[in-house]
Amino acid sequence: MVREILIWPDPVLKQKARPVARVDDTVRTLIRDMFETMYAAQGVGLAAPQVGVLQRVIVLDTRPSQPESQPLAMINPELIALEGKATYHESCLSIPGESEDVDRAAVVTVRYLDEEGHEQTRVCDGLLAIAVQHETDHLNGTVYVDHVSSLKREFIRKRMKRVKASRETRPSA
């Protein structure tokens, strides 16, 4: 099921997500819905808070830029090592039509639970490293515009308030 993606500055996006206590069918259904929602919006990553669920779950699919990669769901992801530096022109499904340069680590090691509840550790580079950091930020109540100047952030905030207002006044289908 495709879920509605919250638009920043929705207050839910500033909240810290709670760890998933047990990986069960409810979590797997959330993951399926998140993949469907991400693909419908043509994204490469999505965090549960973006669909209004304050749980530490992210989904990623960087195949458009990294054809060797596979779709990936991470439950309770934890960045355990960061290496190097990279600047990437990021965008976000919760901030449609906007993008800015953000400095991130070039390589990250992440520990997480997979969809079966098994602990995994993965070293990520390229777009996957950027996406893991971006989506993990969402779990901590941070959006990529928190990494840019306050002036840019305010301009984007004003535009997003207009986007949000236009969505709320649009008649339902």
ABEGO torsion letter per residue (X at the ends): XBBBBBBOABAAAABBBBBBABBBAAAAAAAAAAAAAAAAAGBABBBAAAAGBBBBBBBBBAAAABAABBBBBBBGBBBABBBEBBBBBBBBAABBGBBBBBBBBABBBBBBBBAAGBBBBBBBBEAAAAAAAAAAAAAAGBBAAAABBAAAAAAAAAAAAAAAAAAAABBBX
